[in-house]
Amino acid sequence: MDGFPDAIVGISVAILIVLFSVQRFGTDKVGLSFAPIILLWFTFIGGIGLYNLFKYNPGVLRAFNPGYAVDYFRRNGKKGWISLGGVVLCITGTEAMFADLGHFNIQAIQISFSGIVFPALLAAYSGQAAYLTEFPGEVEHTFYNSIPDPLYWPTFVIAVAAAIIASQAMISGAFAIISQSLSLGCFPRVKVVHTSAKYEGQVYIPEINYLLMIACVIVCVGFKTTEKIGNAYGIAVVAVMVITTCMVTLIMLVIWKTSIWWIALFLVVFSSIEAVYLSSVLYKFKQGGFLPLAFSFVLMVVMGVWHYVHKERYMFELRNKVSSDYIKDLTANPNINRVPGIGLLYSELVQGIPPIFPHFIANVPSIHSILIFVSIKNIPISRVAWEERFLFRHVEPRDYRMFRCVVRYGYKDVIERPKEFEQQLVENLKEFIRHESYISEARMEEQSEQMTEPMNLQHSTILVNDGIVGRSGHSSTIHVVESQQQNHPCVSSGSIQSIQVDGKSTNSFSKMVTSHIQGAEEEMKIIQTAKEKGVVYLLGEAEVVAEENSSLFKQVAVNYAYSFLRKNFRQGEKVLEIPRARLLRVGMTYEI
């Protein structure tokens, strides 16, 4: 018996390792096997609860009367208040229903919670209460002792499986929260694998998965008993409820524009109930309750430091982005050499040129014959069509062949290998030039039509007058022509000349269109030739440091904490799969 607790801990650790190992298959595949087990679990506990309720004492249903709760606290006083820390454990796990909103739709959660979970739990607890009225000395093992003998082992097996599955919701919720924090710039860069094309929230994060596994194993081995783990879990659950109430209140006030009286009523009712439970669970802070608060503090520091520095770095680039005058001066600088090939300079800025570019020119006074500023953006749809992935525009002056490119990926899109990415980028760039050529041609045609329409209108007016002259007689003809000649002495000759000018403009327009098309074809040939010469990836290595006159807290956060996180999480070239042989790093210091 002495080794029995250690055996339980060992089995628990083995189960945790297996559970975290199957996360890479995705919630869809994992949940496909879990759903029947959970449904069977709720059926068992609900059925057993109803059996015990009607067998032993249906009168326990009177406990739904709130007056009994008042009498309980009146009799027990402080002990009754402390017991609320254990009472709250009967609802732990329900918050996971809402953490899974990213994995399932709202209607599915509403149906499962209202139609299955809630009735089954009420029946189970009512049945155990009825059993305890008959056997009051079996409080510690009420659940298993109240199971009928023929159903004991099936229920035991399903209970173990359900306990394993219950942690799945927490793991999936952790992945979803980290993924959302990453999108908001509040968490260091990690690899996010989307496991479902239908639901954006179904993700798998390898780094977080293994960190969670290690943390869970340490907690399991360190605490050993469920009592301390229960204390920690109680504080975490009630804290989530309090935070949720505060957030909903804020949404009611700012987003929904609800009446202030309804907001006050909601806040007072829910916060007062949750405050009582929170004070009770905090009473067991030393008995394991400190664990979730310690984890929360560490995560809050990591997210706060990363978000602050990430935002300040982006604002620094916006304030110091390259002006158009600098580009114009660059084109006129004879000391700048054009190197054959295509250069891809990566930047987070969608508009403007990052300050790393002039720093690169200052150190390496040469530019590739085709230079493209590339920004990778992830958008909240499953896939982006190939023809809509690349968005180009020219960087003036156009003769310098510099382009801005925004590459968009959906959460199910995989960043291509360098060779495929380069081929797609070049093809889309040539298509962009061809499309711009067509647009310019259409504009020329439109301008040509606008020039010829007034001239043709004048000419047709004279022809109509000539027709009237033929029908009205000679004297009237002379009068009309004379009056037109008096008011518009050059109408007749001008109309004739306009026809001649129109013919010349048509010829010149055709030459302009032809030369423009030829220029576009020549431009595409230059791009193809540059690609054949090779593609080089230019990546800015911006070292972010605090200004000299900054506070000590800011210097520690920026110079040490952020630097540690950036060096120990994924770097940009790993996420983008940039080949090292064609990678050119450019270092620069940002003082924020």
Backbone torsions as a table, in degrees:
resi	resn	phi	psi	omega
1	MET	NA	-27.2	-179.4
2	ASP	-65.4	-33.0	-178.8
3	GLY	-87.9	-3.2	-176.5
4	PHE	-64.8	-44.7	177.3
5	PRO	-60.1	-38.8	178.6
6	ASP	-65.1	-36.1	177.7
7	ALA	-65.3	-39.5	178.4
8	ILE	-63.2	-42.7	178.6
9	VAL	-62.5	-43.0	179.3
10	GLY	-62.7	-42.3	178.0
11	ILE	-64.9	-40.0	179.3
12	SER	-62.5	-42.7	178.6
13	VAL	-62.3	-42.9	179.1
14	ALA	-62.3	-41.5	179.2
15	ILE	-64.0	-41.6	179.3
16	LEU	-61.7	-43.0	-179.1
17	ILE	-63.6	-42.1	178.8
18	VAL	-65.4	-41.8	-178.3
19	LEU	-61.8	-45.5	-179.8
20	PHE	-71.9	-24.5	-179.7
21	SER	-72.5	-25.8	-177.9
22	VAL	-91.7	1.4	-177.8
23	GLN	-65.9	-26.7	-177.0
24	ARG	-66.3	-16.3	179.4
25	PHE	-78.6	-12.8	175.2
26	GLY	97.2	155.9	-178.3
27	THR	-64.8	-35.2	-179.7
28	ASP	-58.4	-51.9	-176.4
29	LYS	-71.9	-39.5	178.5
30	VAL	-67.7	-44.3	-178.9
31	GLY	-66.9	-25.3	179.5
32	LEU	-61.9	-36.2	178.5
33	SER	-86.4	-23.8	-176.9
34	PHE	-79.8	-36.3	-172.7
35	ALA	-56.3	-47.6	178.9
36	PRO	-61.7	-35.6	-179.3
37	ILE	-67.3	-43.8	-179.9
38	ILE	-64.9	-41.6	177.8
39	LEU	-61.2	-41.2	177.8
40	LEU	-66.1	-37.1	178.4
41	TRP	-62.0	-48.8	179.5
42	PHE	-65.7	-33.7	176.8
43	THR	-64.9	-42.0	180.0
44	PHE	-65.0	-52.5	-175.1
45	ILE	-67.8	-34.6	177.0
46	GLY	-67.5	-44.2	179.1
47	GLY	-65.8	-43.3	179.0
48	ILE	-65.3	-37.8	178.3
49	GLY	-62.9	-44.6	178.0
50	LEU	-64.7	-37.2	178.6
51	TYR	-61.1	-48.4	-179.6
52	ASN	-67.6	-35.9	-178.7
53	LEU	-61.7	-49.9	-176.4
54	PHE	-79.5	-21.9	-179.6
55	LYS	-79.3	-40.8	-170.8
56	TYR	-101.9	-52.8	-174.6
57	ASN	-164.5	91.0	176.9
58	PRO	-65.2	-14.1	-178.2
59	GLY	-66.9	-12.2	179.3
60	VAL	-66.5	-14.4	178.3
61	LEU	-63.9	-15.8	175.5
62	ARG	-65.6	-13.7	-179.8
63	ALA	-66.3	-14.1	175.4
64	PHE	-68.1	-12.3	175.8
65	ASN	-72.7	119.9	-177.8
66	PRO	-61.0	-18.3	-179.4
67	GLY	-62.1	-31.3	178.3
68	TYR	-67.9	-33.8	177.3
69	ALA	-65.5	-38.8	177.9
70	VAL	-64.8	-43.2	178.3
71	ASP	-63.3	-36.6	179.8
72	TYR	-61.0	-47.3	-179.5
73	PHE	-70.0	-30.8	179.3
74	ARG	-68.8	-36.9	-179.3
75	ARG	-76.0	-38.9	-170.7
76	ASN	-100.1	-20.3	176.0
77	GLY	60.8	-123.0	-176.3
78	LYS	-62.9	-37.3	178.4
79	LYS	-62.5	-36.7	177.2
80	GLY	-65.3	-39.8	178.0
81	TRP	-65.3	-42.0	179.1
82	ILE	-64.4	-35.3	-178.4
83	SER	-65.7	-17.1	178.1
84	LEU	-62.1	-26.2	176.6
85	GLY	-63.9	-29.2	174.6
86	GLY	-86.7	-32.5	178.9
87	VAL	-62.2	-37.9	-177.1
88	VAL	-64.3	-21.9	-179.6
89	LEU	-67.4	-18.8	179.7
90	CYS	-70.2	-16.7	178.9
91	ILE	-110.9	3.7	177.9
92	THR	-66.3	140.6	-176.0
93	GLY	105.4	-24.6	179.3
94	THR	-67.6	-29.8	179.0
95	GLU	-65.0	-22.1	178.3
96	ALA	-68.2	-24.5	177.3
97	MET	-60.6	-35.8	-177.9
98	PHE	-87.7	-24.2	174.7
99	ALA	-67.6	-21.8	-177.6
100	ASP	-90.5	14.1	178.6
101	LEU	-61.2	-26.4	177.8
102	GLY	-76.8	-11.8	-176.7
103	HIS	-106.0	-29.4	-179.4
104	PHE	-133.5	160.4	-179.3
105	ASN	-78.7	167.3	-174.2
106	ILE	-64.7	-41.1	-177.1
107	GLN	-62.9	-39.5	179.6
108	ALA	-62.4	-40.8	179.4
109	ILE	-69.3	-40.2	178.5
110	GLN	-62.3	-43.7	-178.9
111	ILE	-67.0	-46.6	-177.1
112	SER	-66.8	-38.1	-178.4
113	PHE	-72.3	-47.8	-175.9
114	SER	-77.0	-33.1	-174.1
115	GLY	-94.9	-20.3	-175.4
116	ILE	-124.8	-57.8	-171.6
117	VAL	-64.8	-53.9	-174.9
118	PHE	-63.0	-49.8	178.0
119	PRO	-61.6	-38.4	-179.0
120	ALA	-65.9	-40.6	179.4
121	LEU	-67.3	-41.6	177.8
122	LEU	-60.8	-44.5	179.5
123	ALA	-64.7	-41.1	-178.1
124	ALA	-64.6	-47.3	-178.2
125	TYR	-71.0	-34.7	176.8
126	SER	-65.6	-40.7	178.0
127	GLY	-64.6	-40.5	178.2
128	GLN	-66.4	-37.1	176.8
129	ALA	-63.5	-41.9	178.1
130	ALA	-63.8	-38.9	179.0
131	TYR	-64.6	-39.0	-178.5
132	LEU	-69.9	-26.4	175.2
133	THR	-65.8	-26.9	178.6
134	GLU	-89.8	-34.5	-179.2
135	PHE	-129.5	75.1	-174.6
136	PRO	-67.3	-15.7	-178.3
137	GLY	-85.4	0.9	-175.4
138	GLU	-109.2	43.2	-175.9
139	VAL	-69.0	-39.4	-172.4
140	GLU	-67.6	-29.9	-176.3
141	HIS	-128.2	44.6	-174.9
142	THR	-61.3	-43.9	-172.7
143	PHE	-62.1	-53.6	-175.7
144	TYR	-72.7	-33.0	178.9
145	ASN	-69.8	-25.6	-178.0
146	SER	-85.6	-4.0	-179.8
147	ILE	-78.9	130.9	175.0
148	PRO	-58.7	145.1	-174.0
149	ASP	-54.3	-43.9	-178.6
150	PRO	-64.0	-23.0	-176.4
151	LEU	-101.8	3.8	-172.9
152	TYR	-61.9	-57.1	-174.6
153	TRP	-69.4	-40.5	173.8
154	PRO	-58.7	-40.5	179.0
155	THR	-67.6	-37.1	179.0
156	PHE	-62.1	-46.6	-179.4
157	VAL	-62.8	-45.5	-179.0
158	ILE	-67.3	-33.9	178.8
159	ALA	-65.2	-42.0	177.8
160	VAL	-63.9	-43.8	179.1
161	ALA	-64.0	-39.7	179.6
162	ALA	-66.7	-35.6	177.3
163	ALA	-64.6	-37.1	176.9
164	ILE	-66.6	-43.0	-176.1
165	ILE	-69.4	-33.3	-177.2
166	ALA	-59.0	-33.8	179.2
167	SER	-71.7	-17.6	180.0
168	GLN	-61.6	-38.8	-179.9
169	ALA	-63.0	-39.3	179.3
170	MET	-67.5	-39.6	179.3
171	ILE	-65.1	-46.9	179.6
172	SER	-62.7	-39.4	177.6
173	GLY	-63.7	-38.3	177.8
174	ALA	-63.7	-42.6	177.4
175	PHE	-60.2	-45.3	-177.2
176	ALA	-63.7	-41.8	-178.5
177	ILE	-66.8	-42.2	178.8
178	ILE	-64.3	-40.1	179.1
179	SER	-62.6	-42.6	178.2
180	GLN	-67.3	-39.4	177.5
181	SER	-64.0	-36.2	178.1
182	LEU	-64.4	-40.6	179.2
183	SER	-65.3	-29.9	-179.7
184	LEU	-88.0	1.6	-178.8
185	GLY	73.4	28.4	-177.3
186	CYS	-110.2	10.2	-179.3
187	PHE	-149.3	145.5	179.2
188	PRO	-59.1	157.7	-174.3
189	ARG	-66.9	123.4	176.2
190	VAL	-132.9	165.5	-179.9
191	LYS	-83.5	122.2	179.4
192	VAL	-112.4	120.4	179.3
193	VAL	-108.5	116.6	177.9
194	HIS	-84.7	122.4	-174.3
195	THR	-97.8	-1.6	180.0
196	SER	-139.5	135.8	176.3
197	ALA	-83.7	-15.1	-176.7
198	LYS	-89.8	-41.3	-177.2
199	TYR	-115.2	122.5	-177.7
200	GLU	-66.1	-32.0	-173.7
201	GLY	-75.3	-10.7	-179.2
202	GLN	-82.6	99.8	-174.9
203	VAL	-130.8	163.9	175.2
204	TYR	-136.0	127.4	-178.6
205	ILE	-120.1	105.3	-174.0
206	PRO	-56.5	-46.3	-177.2
207	GLU	-61.0	-46.4	-179.6
208	ILE	-66.7	-36.7	-179.8
209	ASN	-59.2	-47.5	-177.4
210	TYR	-75.4	-32.0	174.5
211	LEU	-64.9	-41.9	176.7
212	LEU	-62.8	-41.2	179.9
213	MET	-61.1	-46.4	179.6
214	ILE	-62.3	-43.3	-179.8
215	ALA	-63.6	-42.5	-179.6
216	CYS	-65.8	-39.8	178.4
217	VAL	-64.4	-42.2	179.4
218	ILE	-62.9	-44.1	179.4
219	VAL	-63.6	-42.7	-179.0
220	CYS	-62.9	-45.0	-179.7
221	VAL	-71.8	-36.3	-177.2
222	GLY	-74.5	-42.3	-177.2
223	PHE	-84.6	-37.4	177.1
224	LYS	66.9	-43.2	-176.6
225	THR	-105.8	156.0	179.4
226	THR	-76.9	-14.4	-178.2
227	GLU	-64.9	-49.0	180.0
228	LYS	-69.7	-37.5	177.4
229	ILE	-63.8	-38.6	177.8
230	GLY	-63.0	-39.1	177.0
231	ASN	-62.1	-43.6	178.8
232	ALA	-64.5	-42.5	-177.9
233	TYR	-66.5	-36.6	-179.9
234	GLY	-62.1	-44.9	178.4
235	ILE	-63.0	-41.4	-179.5
236	ALA	-62.3	-44.0	-176.7
237	VAL	-67.1	-47.3	-178.1
238	VAL	-66.9	-36.9	177.0
239	ALA	-62.6	-39.4	176.5
240	VAL	-61.6	-40.5	179.6
241	MET	-64.9	-42.0	179.3
242	VAL	-64.2	-45.1	179.4
243	ILE	-63.3	-40.4	178.6
244	THR	-61.9	-42.5	177.8
245	THR	-60.7	-42.7	178.8
246	CYS	-64.5	-41.6	-179.2
247	MET	-67.8	-41.6	178.5
248	VAL	-64.6	-38.7	176.6
249	THR	-60.5	-42.6	178.3
250	LEU	-64.3	-40.1	178.8
251	ILE	-66.2	-41.8	177.4
252	MET	-59.7	-35.9	-177.1
253	LEU	-78.9	-42.1	-171.4
254	VAL	-96.2	-43.4	-173.0
255	ILE	-92.1	-54.9	-174.8
256	TRP	-78.0	-19.5	-179.0
257	LYS	57.8	42.5	-179.3
258	THR	-72.4	157.1	178.0
259	SER	-59.0	142.2	-176.0
260	ILE	-64.1	-27.7	179.5
261	TRP	-70.9	-40.3	176.6
262	TRP	-65.6	-38.8	178.5
263	ILE	-63.6	-45.0	-180.0
264	ALA	-63.5	-41.8	179.5
265	LEU	-63.5	-44.6	179.1
266	PHE	-61.3	-46.6	-176.7
267	LEU	-65.4	-43.2	-177.3
268	VAL	-66.9	-44.9	-176.0
269	VAL	-65.8	-53.0	-175.0
270	PHE	-73.3	-41.4	-178.3
271	SER	-67.2	-33.8	178.6
272	SER	-66.5	-41.9	177.6
273	ILE	-65.1	-46.6	-176.9
274	GLU	-69.4	-30.4	178.8
275	ALA	-65.7	-36.9	177.6
276	VAL	-64.0	-46.5	178.6
277	TYR	-64.8	-39.5	-179.0
278	LEU	-64.4	-42.3	178.7
279	SER	-63.9	-32.7	179.8
280	SER	-70.7	-45.7	-178.3
281	VAL	-71.2	-29.5	177.8
282	LEU	-68.8	-18.0	177.7
283	TYR	-63.0	-25.3	-179.8
284	LYS	-103.7	35.4	-178.6
285	PHE	-61.5	-42.7	-177.3
286	LYS	-74.4	-21.6	-178.1
287	GLN	-91.0	38.9	177.9
288	GLY	107.5	-12.1	-178.8
289	GLY	-69.2	-16.4	-179.5
290	PHE	-70.5	-21.3	-171.5
291	LEU	-61.3	-53.6	-178.9
292	PRO	-64.1	-31.7	178.7
293	LEU	-69.3	-36.4	177.5
294	ALA	-66.5	-45.3	176.8
295	PHE	-60.8	-42.6	-179.2
296	SER	-62.7	-40.0	-179.8
297	PHE	-63.8	-44.7	-179.9
298	VAL	-62.6	-46.3	179.8
299	LEU	-64.2	-38.5	179.7
300	MET	-63.9	-40.4	178.5
301	VAL	-64.4	-45.3	179.9
302	VAL	-60.5	-49.0	-177.2
303	MET	-67.8	-39.8	-179.6
304	GLY	-65.4	-45.5	179.6
305	VAL	-63.7	-45.8	-177.4
306	TRP	-64.5	-43.5	-178.5
307	HIS	-65.6	-42.5	-178.7
308	TYR	-62.5	-49.6	-177.5
309	VAL	-69.4	-39.0	178.7
310	HIS	-60.5	-42.0	179.3
311	LYS	-67.9	-45.0	-179.3
312	GLU	-64.9	-34.8	177.7
313	ARG	-66.0	-42.9	179.1
314	TYR	-65.0	-40.9	178.6
315	MET	-66.0	-34.4	176.5
316	PHE	-62.6	-43.5	179.2
317	GLU	-65.8	-36.3	177.9
318	LEU	-66.0	-42.2	-178.4
319	ARG	-69.6	-28.1	-174.2
320	ASN	-112.7	20.6	179.4
321	LYS	-68.0	154.8	-171.7
322	VAL	-72.2	137.1	178.4
323	SER	-83.5	163.0	179.0
324	SER	-67.5	-28.6	178.3
325	ASP	-64.4	-35.4	178.8
326	TYR	-63.7	-41.0	179.2
327	ILE	-65.0	-41.5	178.9
328	LYS	-63.4	-42.0	176.9
329	ASP	-65.5	-32.6	-179.7
330	LEU	-66.3	-39.9	-179.6
331	THR	-67.1	-28.7	-179.3
332	ALA	-89.7	-2.2	-177.9
333	ASN	-82.6	115.1	-178.2
334	PRO	-73.5	-12.7	-178.2
335	ASN	-83.1	-8.3	-179.9
336	ILE	-89.8	121.4	-178.8
337	ASN	-93.3	146.8	174.7
338	ARG	-101.1	117.6	-177.8
339	VAL	-94.9	135.2	178.2
340	PRO	-60.8	140.7	178.6
341	GLY	120.9	-178.4	-179.5
342	ILE	-114.0	131.8	176.1
343	GLY	-109.8	128.7	178.4
344	LEU	-110.7	109.3	179.7
345	LEU	-101.6	114.1	-176.9
346	TYR	-83.8	138.2	-180.0
347	SER	-154.2	151.3	175.9
348	GLU	-83.2	-14.9	-179.9
349	LEU	-73.4	127.6	176.4
350	VAL	-84.2	-34.0	178.3
351	GLN	-119.2	138.4	179.9
352	GLY	88.0	167.8	-178.4
353	ILE	-107.2	129.8	-174.5
354	PRO	-67.3	156.5	-179.0
355	PRO	-67.5	-12.0	178.6
356	ILE	-69.3	-22.9	-177.0
357	PHE	-65.8	-52.9	177.4
358	PRO	-63.1	-28.9	176.3
359	HIS	-66.7	-36.6	176.8
360	PHE	-66.5	-43.1	179.7
361	ILE	-64.2	-36.6	-179.3
362	ALA	-65.8	-32.2	-179.2
363	ASN	-90.5	-35.1	179.6
364	VAL	-127.4	92.3	-173.6
365	PRO	-73.3	61.9	178.2
366	SER	-155.9	150.6	-179.8
367	ILE	-132.3	143.4	176.3
368	HIS	-66.7	154.9	-177.7
369	SER	-60.8	-29.4	172.5
370	ILE	-125.5	120.4	179.8
371	LEU	-118.8	128.8	-177.3
372	ILE	-126.4	124.9	173.9
373	PHE	-88.7	114.0	-171.9
374	VAL	-106.5	132.2	173.6
375	SER	-124.0	125.4	178.3
376	ILE	-94.9	124.2	-179.9
377	LYS	-128.4	133.2	175.4
378	ASN	-99.7	129.8	-178.5
379	ILE	-116.8	152.4	-171.2
380	PRO	-80.9	54.2	169.9
381	ILE	-131.6	161.0	-172.7
382	SER	-67.2	-48.5	-177.6
383	ARG	-141.1	147.2	175.2
384	VAL	-108.1	128.8	179.7
385	ALA	-59.3	147.0	-175.7
386	TRP	-59.0	-40.3	-177.5
387	GLU	-74.8	-10.7	-180.0
388	GLU	-109.8	4.5	-173.9
389	ARG	-77.0	-38.4	-174.1
390	PHE	-104.1	125.4	176.3
391	LEU	-115.7	119.9	-176.2
392	PHE	-113.4	156.2	165.4
393	ARG	-158.0	155.6	-178.5
394	HIS	-76.1	148.3	168.3
395	VAL	-106.7	118.1	-176.6
396	GLU	-67.1	147.9	-5.0
397	PRO	-77.0	148.2	-172.4
398	ARG	-67.7	-29.1	-178.0
399	ASP	-64.8	-16.1	-177.3
400	TYR	-85.0	-5.7	176.2
401	ARG	55.1	56.4	172.6
402	MET	-117.5	137.4	-174.2
403	PHE	-132.9	152.9	170.5
404	ARG	-106.6	131.6	-178.1
405	CYS	-133.1	125.9	173.2
406	VAL	-107.3	120.2	-179.1
407	VAL	-104.2	120.3	-175.0
408	ARG	-106.7	134.2	178.2
409	TYR	-126.4	140.2	169.5
410	GLY	-83.2	170.9	-174.7
411	TYR	-73.9	-12.6	175.0
412	LYS	-101.6	-5.2	177.4
413	ASP	-76.0	143.3	177.8
414	VAL	-107.7	131.0	177.6
415	ILE	-63.9	125.1	-173.1
416	GLU	-67.3	163.2	171.1
417	ARG	-64.3	155.1	-175.4
418	PRO	-51.8	-43.0	-177.4
419	LYS	-64.6	-43.9	178.9
420	GLU	-67.4	-42.2	-179.8
421	PHE	-61.5	-44.9	-179.9
422	GLU	-62.8	-41.3	-179.9
423	GLN	-63.6	-45.0	179.5
424	GLN	-64.9	-40.8	-178.8
425	LEU	-63.9	-45.3	-178.9
426	VAL	-65.7	-42.6	179.4
427	GLU	-62.3	-42.1	178.5
428	ASN	-69.8	-32.5	176.6
429	LEU	-66.3	-42.5	177.2
430	LYS	-64.8	-37.7	177.4
431	GLU	-65.3	-36.6	177.0
432	PHE	-62.9	-43.6	179.3
433	ILE	-65.8	-41.5	178.2
434	ARG	-63.6	-40.7	-179.9
435	HIS	-66.4	-41.2	177.3
436	GLU	-64.3	-34.1	177.2
437	SER	-63.6	-42.3	177.8
438	TYR	-64.3	-40.1	179.5
439	ILE	-64.7	-43.1	178.7
440	SER	-63.3	-38.8	178.5
441	GLU	-63.8	-42.2	179.0
442	ALA	-64.7	-38.6	178.3
443	ARG	-65.7	-39.1	177.5
444	MET	-63.1	-42.0	178.2
445	GLU	-62.8	-40.5	-179.8
446	GLU	-65.6	-42.8	177.9
447	GLN	-64.8	-38.3	178.6
448	SER	-63.8	-41.4	178.9
449	GLU	-65.6	-39.5	179.1
450	GLN	-65.4	-30.8	179.2
451	MET	-75.2	-36.8	-174.5
452	THR	-84.6	-24.2	-176.2
453	GLU	-62.2	-46.5	178.9
454	PRO	-63.7	-36.3	-179.0
455	MET	-67.9	-42.8	177.9
456	ASN	-65.5	-32.5	178.7
457	LEU	-65.5	-42.9	177.6
458	GLN	-62.4	-43.2	-178.2
459	HIS	-64.3	-40.6	180.0
460	SER	-68.9	-30.8	177.3
461	THR	-64.0	-42.9	178.4
462	ILE	-62.6	-40.8	179.8
463	LEU	-63.4	-38.3	178.3
464	VAL	-65.8	-42.1	178.2
465	ASN	-62.1	-39.3	177.4
466	ASP	-61.8	-36.5	179.1
467	GLY	-66.5	-41.1	178.7
468	ILE	-64.1	-38.5	178.3
469	VAL	-58.9	-44.3	-177.7
470	GLY	-62.2	-30.9	-176.4
471	ARG	-91.2	-24.1	-170.5
472	SER	-97.7	-16.4	179.4
473	GLY	115.7	165.9	-170.3
474	HIS	-72.5	-45.1	-176.9
475	SER	-62.3	-44.3	177.9
476	SER	-64.2	-33.8	178.4
477	THR	-63.8	-47.6	179.8
478	ILE	-61.1	-37.2	-178.5
479	HIS	-66.2	-46.4	-179.0
480	VAL	-64.8	-48.0	-179.1
481	VAL	-62.8	-41.8	179.9
482	GLU	-64.5	-41.4	-179.7
483	SER	-65.0	-37.0	177.3
484	GLN	-68.7	-38.3	-179.4
485	GLN	-69.6	-31.7	179.2
486	GLN	-70.8	-44.4	-178.8
487	ASN	-78.3	-37.0	-178.5
488	HIS	-131.7	82.9	-173.4
489	PRO	-62.5	-19.6	-175.2
490	CYS	-111.7	15.1	-176.0
491	VAL	-63.1	-49.3	-175.1
492	SER	-64.4	-51.4	-179.4
493	SER	-68.6	-35.0	179.6
494	GLY	-64.1	-37.1	-179.4
495	SER	-67.1	-36.1	178.1
496	ILE	-68.4	-42.3	-179.8
497	GLN	-66.0	-33.7	-179.0
498	SER	-63.7	-33.9	177.3
499	ILE	-65.8	-40.3	179.6
500	GLN	-68.4	-40.2	179.3
501	VAL	-65.2	-37.5	179.9
502	ASP	-61.3	-39.6	178.2
503	GLY	-65.2	-40.5	179.1
504	LYS	-67.1	-42.3	-179.0
505	SER	-65.2	-33.5	177.6
506	THR	-63.1	-42.9	178.6
507	ASN	-64.7	-44.2	-179.8
508	SER	-66.6	-35.8	178.0
509	PHE	-63.5	-42.8	178.7
510	SER	-61.6	-40.6	178.1
511	LYS	-64.2	-38.8	179.9
512	MET	-65.8	-43.7	179.8
513	VAL	-63.4	-44.2	-179.7
514	THR	-62.0	-44.1	-179.8
515	SER	-66.9	-34.2	179.8
516	HIS	-67.7	-42.6	178.2
517	ILE	-64.5	-42.4	178.1
518	GLN	-62.7	-37.7	177.9
519	GLY	-64.6	-39.4	177.9
520	ALA	-65.9	-41.9	178.1
521	GLU	-64.3	-38.5	177.9
522	GLU	-66.3	-38.7	178.1
523	GLU	-62.1	-41.7	179.5
524	MET	-66.8	-35.8	176.8
525	LYS	-65.5	-39.2	178.8
526	ILE	-63.3	-41.4	179.5
527	ILE	-63.9	-44.1	179.4
528	GLN	-63.5	-40.4	178.2
529	THR	-64.3	-40.5	178.9
530	ALA	-64.1	-37.4	178.3
531	LYS	-64.5	-40.8	179.7
532	GLU	-65.4	-27.3	177.4
533	LYS	-72.2	-23.6	178.0
534	GLY	128.2	152.8	179.1
535	VAL	-115.9	129.9	-179.9
536	VAL	-117.0	135.6	-179.9
537	TYR	-98.7	123.8	179.5
538	LEU	-106.8	118.5	-176.2
539	LEU	-124.1	123.9	179.4
540	GLY	-79.6	128.9	175.8
541	GLU	-104.1	91.5	-177.1
542	ALA	-91.2	116.5	175.1
543	GLU	-92.7	118.0	-176.1
544	VAL	-94.9	125.4	178.3
545	VAL	-131.8	156.2	177.2
546	ALA	-80.0	149.9	177.6
547	GLU	-63.7	156.5	-174.4
548	GLU	-61.8	-34.9	-177.4
549	ASN	-90.0	15.3	-179.5
550	SER	-74.3	162.7	178.0
551	SER	-71.6	162.5	-179.6
552	LEU	-62.2	-40.0	179.9
553	PHE	-61.5	-43.3	179.6
554	LYS	-66.4	-40.0	179.2
555	GLN	-64.0	-40.0	177.7
556	VAL	-66.2	-43.5	-177.2
557	ALA	-65.8	-41.9	-174.7
558	VAL	-85.2	-50.6	-171.8
559	ASN	-74.9	-27.1	-174.5
560	TYR	-116.3	-55.0	-175.7
561	ALA	-65.9	-51.0	-179.4
562	TYR	-65.2	-40.4	179.1
563	SER	-61.8	-39.9	178.4
564	PHE	-64.4	-44.3	-179.4
565	LEU	-65.2	-42.1	-177.4
566	ARG	-66.2	-36.0	-177.9
567	LYS	-77.3	-25.3	-173.9
568	ASN	-103.4	0.2	172.8
569	PHE	-112.1	-179.6	-173.2
570	ARG	-63.0	136.8	176.0
571	GLN	-90.9	163.7	-175.0
572	GLY	-60.6	-41.9	-176.6
573	GLU	-67.8	-25.7	177.6
574	LYS	-73.7	-39.7	178.5
575	VAL	-67.0	-40.8	-177.0
576	LEU	-87.1	-4.5	179.7
577	GLU	56.1	47.9	179.9
578	ILE	-78.9	129.5	178.4
579	PRO	-67.0	131.8	-177.1
580	ARG	-65.3	-30.6	-176.6
581	ALA	-66.1	-24.8	-178.5
582	ARG	-117.8	26.6	-179.3
583	LEU	-104.4	127.1	177.1
584	LEU	-119.3	113.5	179.9
585	ARG	-89.2	142.8	176.6
586	VAL	-127.9	117.9	-177.5
587	GLY	-90.6	143.9	178.4
588	MET	-156.3	149.1	-179.1
589	THR	-106.7	127.2	175.3
590	TYR	-103.2	122.8	175.7
591	GLU	-101.0	116.9	-177.5
592	ILE	-115.9	NA	NA
